[in-house]
Amino acid sequence: MTRSRRLAKVALSGAVALTCALPITPAQAADAPVGTVRLSSEKRIEITYLWAGASGFQYRPTVGGSTTWVEYPDVVPPAHAGPDDLATGTDVVTTRSGSTVTQKHRSTGATATVTIPSGQAYKAAVGWSVLTQDTGGALHVLRAAADGTTTDVPVTGLPTGAQITAYVTGGSVRSLAVVHALDGTTSVGLVDLADGAFRTYVTGLRADSDVVFNDRWLVADWKAIRVDAESGTQPTAVTGLPGRLEAVVGDQVLAGKPDFLPAGTQPALNARSLVTGAVSTVLTPSFGGIGPTLDGGALATAGPSSLDWNVHRITPTEDGGAATEKVARIQPSPTGVDGLALAGGELFLFGRTTGGGYPRFNSFQLDATGRPTGQQTPRSPALSEVTCLTGDAACPQLEALGDGRVAYLWTNAEGREFVANVGLDATGTRTEPMDDAGGRIPGGTGRYVLYNGGSGTQKVVDFPSGTTDGETTLSRPRTAAAVWGQVMWTPGSTQGSVVGKHLKTGQTLATVATGAPCAPTDIQAVNTWLYWSCGGNAGIYDRAANRSITVPADNGPARLADGFLLRENRTTHELLLTDFHTGTAATRTLVKLPTADQNAGGSNGRWAVDRFGGHIAYLNGTYGEVSIVPSGVPASALAQMESQTDAVPGGPTKANPWQPVWQLNKPATWTLTLSNSSGTVVRTLTGSTKGAAVRAAWDGYWGDGRRVTGTYTWKLTAEPRDNAGSALTTTGTTTVN
């Protein structure tokens, strides 16, 4: 059965669909991983606060997840002074069991107990106070007494016949809001928890009106009034804020979570001064997880993405504004890895990470030892639903090219298959139609991608830069083949021979007698190493030393790297590393992979190896997690595989700079100098490779801002990032018109 791949750019919408973790046995590493990364959904997690006080807060995800306590850093909470001091209730957590309410001061651990009398029902609690209602409809404020009994303060001032519709806690331990309806009119007021006095502040509310308050202000249905206003004072309208009322902090009313946003805008938490009317933005993007704290502040979630999604504490400032401080990071939700690839110190993971549940490529940067150095970074646009051919090791078929890009297969809605290319940014997708189906990508490096079509045709697609679509530069009958740099290796005309041809010129560069007893059915190339296999035989030919090395051959998938071979035994689930860089093959077990597949298995499905550096990555059995381990095999010396240094027609400009590319065989730092005809250096550029490729840009201007026409000599010096081997230097010329 064939299932099409459809990877097209789509709009982000809807909710993330997370797949449940499989019940699999975790990987058992013989070599300890140097790092682990987790592929995460980009959908920000909304949270609910279970308690928010002076010393910290407690929250849990709105959907699923566990409860988390957070302590504020460098905050001195109020000392315990007992229930008679309402202000110290900002650090009180309340729990209830039947008619017993237990109050605990978090900072000191002191407790108090309130016993609800018979005939009264619990309605709300804040700080040291518990609000109840008796069978006659009257309200009561209960508090623990010093002798262990419970004091009962009746609430006075509630209009006769009023039907209570809601109890609202806010940014105060001295008051509690009560929404009530009388004669068809809905109103809201505050109960003074010290003496039980109730006062109505705003009338004529909609039934679903938001109500927020602190010790200074009450705002309901976008009408604000001072709590200490004289009786008969009318509230004033609050305008200019989109969204819902969330909290009052000092003199600032906060609003967020708007029902509608213009295209391209992010939700924000905004504020309006109830004194001056000035409107300001407090946090952006911000939504969900917004609410008042008992000490008169507020909490809100905000951040650029789920990978940097935090709870911020909002407190009043002396000038009447609001200050924010990050107090907790919300861990993103994991999502499954549907394919992985590793090249030039970049780990690419493919999975459903976008906010709408669509897949994309993401990457993690690794240092020279293989340790992750940064967070998950999008490396493609959002892609549509992905399905694959039966038996695919990865979904979709993919290959990291060592120059910051990934090639993969894509089938459009009409069933037409394309080789696609992404990676230099998170927005562009470059393609080349194959006019075939059922294809595979057996390899590729830098600008060149090898494609094996289901019809028996083999093609090489050239993606010369990051801004142009691909071009098919070679089409031939399908055979074993490999591409490394600008050389394609295929079986020769005699048994066991392999021929290397230049992809640009078509010139035969070398014919290698590998010693294979048959025509190779698999060929792979990395640096000066050639791997071949056929039936029960496999070997390495070292072109630098002109020697053949026998390596194990079995039915498991094998992948050539720099000085070693990686194989998976699909029976024992072992990932086997054969080190042959000294001329003698030695095999060891690197890791025992999970006993059940998270993907269909094989290279780029469950594991990947960096041909441009030597690290190995594998699914470790925990949902969405990938572990990285070094090979322990020394890498080859730094070398240039291919370059693109042609001058810009008409000369470089700021809008159209000279953008040379040098494809190297491993990551490096680099310096590029431009010298004029007299040998004076007029511009120096520096950087680090993208993957293992130097990508520079020069606009034709000198360092002092001048622009002089003429021929310039460029000199590239690259230093290997792993500090193994000498630097690489290459020179040439370019022109400025």
Summary of the structure (lengths in Angstrom):
residues: 737
radius of gyration: 33.6
end to end distance: 57.9
largest distance: 105.0
contacts: 2528
relative contact order: 0.10
helix: 1%
strand: 48%
